[in-house]
Amino acid sequence: MNTKSKIITTIAIIFATMSLWQSVRAVPGDLDTTFAQGGIARWGFGGGSDGAYAVAVQPDGKLIVAGTSSNGAVVARYNTDGSLDTSIWTSGRSFDVFLSRGEIAAVKVQTDGKIVVAGTIVSDFAVTRFNTDGSLDSSFGFGGRMTTSIIPGLVASSMAIQPDGKIIVAGSRITSTREFFALVRLNIDGSLDNTFDTDGVVTTTVSAGTDRASAVMLQEPRFWS
């Protein structure tokens, strides 16, 4: 089997214990039995409600999975065989993502191997960056974390990283009357990029109704959301 043809999917299946699941599928749709137990890895994270919402693949094939649990936002790393990678964080997982409880929307691996997680805390975009060893990157934001705290009502849904290292977070801004497209661009140190619409934040009206950006894609020198 050509391993490059394997398709990685993330699924959240609800049982009594609610666990994070990942599956690796081969081209015909068969489960890859070399991964975990019959192609499925299931891990609980100490609570009754765990869900995986985003996945990224490192160059070495390890999987970064991010989601939520009863203990808050969580990020975990899996070896290529589906086992938790205990060489990082505490037993392969970290709840030290956001300063307060939040919802994870996306996870990316930078070209230098650093792990970036984006999501929402209350009504702000939130981004956290980890070093390759799993420690918080103190060169980013405040101790590795940043929240936008510039306009209220922001909900993140997607993230992209430009070749120059700048981070784009897409989502929506919710007001009492409607929703708008919302985009934020961060410098590599986590500060708002003031060259992006003067304050680093753009909201756009697309229609007369509800506008919600669900994904963002780079197409240099532009990007789509």
N, C-alpha and C positions, 0 to 999 in steps of 0.2 A: 504494500500500500504506500502510495506517495504521501508522506506526512504533510507536504505543503498544500495538499488538496483538502486537508481536514477543515471542517467548518466549526468554529467555536460558537456555541450558543449559551445563553444564560437563561435559566428558568427558575421561577420561584414556585414551589409546589406546597400547598397548605395541607399539613397533617395536624395531629394534636400538638406536636411540638414545634411546628413551623420552622423549617430549616433552610439554610442556603444550599442551593443545588447548582451544579454545573454539569453540562454534558458535552462531549466531543463527538462529532459525527463524521463519518466518512462520506465520500461523494454519493454513494447510492442511498444514503440515509440510514445505514446501519450504525448502531452504537459502536464506538471504538473500545473494544474490550481490553485494550492495554491501558486504558485510563481508569483508575480507581477500581470500582467493582462493577464490571460489565458496562463501563462507559459512563457511569454516574457517580459523582462524589457528593456526599451529603454531610454537612456539618452544622450543628447548632451552636449558638453563641450565647448560651446562658439565659435565654429568655423564652417567652412563649410566642413571640411574633418576629421572625427574622425574614427579611426579603432582600434578594440581590437585584440591583437596579442598573449596574454598569459593570463592564468588563474591559480590560485592556491586556494586550499580550506583549511581554517583554521580548527583546531580540533572542534571548536564550530559550524562549518557549514557555516560561513561567507565566501564570495567569494572575493578574491583579483584579480582584472582585470587590466592589464597593456596594454598600446597601445600608439598611437600617435594622436595628434589633431593639429588644426591650431595654437594652442598655444604652441606646442612642446610635448615632451613625457609626459604622464599622467598615474597615478595609482589611482585606486578607490577601495573602499570597499563597498560591498553590504551585507545587512542583509539577513537572510535566507528566508525572504518573498519577496526579490527582490528590496527592497527600498534601497536608498543610506544610508550608515551608517554615519550619521552626527556627531557621537561621535569622529570621527578621521579626521584629516586634515581640509580643508575648505569645509564644506558641503559634506564631504565624499570623496573628491578627492584632488589630489596634482599634480601641474605642476612642483614642485621643485624636479625633479628627477635627471637630469643631469645638469652640469654647463653650457652647451650650447645645442642647439638643437641636438637631436640624435634619433636613432631608437631603440625601445625596442624589445628584442628578447625573454626574459624569465622572469618569476617571481616565487619565491619559498618562502615558510614560514619555517623558521628554527624551530627546536624542542623547542626553548625558546620563540617562537612567533614572533621573529623579521622578517621583510619582506625584502627580497633581490631581487633587480631588475638588470638584465643584458641587455646590448645592445651595440650599436656602436655609437661613436662620431667621425665623419670624417673618420679616418682610425685606430682607437684604440678601443680595448675592453673597456667598461665602466661598472662599478658595483657600485650600491648605496644600502646602508642598512638603514632601518628605525627601530626605536624602536617600541615597542608594542603600544605606544601612538601616533605613526605617526611622531614623531620628528626624524630628521636625527641622526644617531648613531655616535657620535663624537669619539668613540673608533675604528672606521673603516675608513681606508684611511685618507683623509684630510677632516675633517668635515662631514664624512659619505659617501664620494664618493672617487672613485679611477678610473684612466685611466691607461692603460698599458704603453703607450708611450715608448715602447722598440724596436719594429720593425714596419715599416709602412705597410699599406695595410690590416689591420685586420678587419674582419666583423664577429660579433657574431651571432650565431643561436640558441644556447641551453646552459643550465646550469644545474649543479648537485651540491648538497651539501653532502660532506662526513659525516659519523657519528662523526668524530672528529672536524667538523665545517669548514674544509677547503673547498674552493669553486672552482669548475672546470667550466670554460667557454670554449665551443667548437664553432668552426666556420671555417673560411677559411682565408688564407692570399693571397691577390691578388697582382700579380706583372704585369709588362707590357707584359709578355709572357704567364702566366698561373696562376692557383690557386692550393693551397696546403691545406691539413688538418692543422688546427691550434688549439692548446690546451694551455690554461693558467691555472695555479693553484695558488690560493691565500691563504695565511695564514688567521687565523680568524680575524686579525687586518687589513686585506686588502692589506698587502704587498705581493710582489711576493714571492712564495715559492722556495727558491734556492735549495732545496733538489729535486726539480722536474726538471731534465735535467740541473742542475747548475744555471739556470737563471729564472726558473718558466715558460718558454715558450717552446713548442715543435711544430715544423712544420714537416709534413710527406708527402712524395710523395707516392701515392698509385698506380697511373697509369701514362701513358705517356700523359694523357690529363688533363681535369679539375677535380680536387679533392675538394669536398666540404663536410664538416661534418655538417649534419643537426640535429643530436641529440646526446646526451651523456647519458650513463646509467652506474650506479655503479654495480660492481660485486666484492665485497671485496675479495682479496686486490687489484683488478684491476678495470678498468672501460673501457667501450666500447664507441666508437664514430663513 
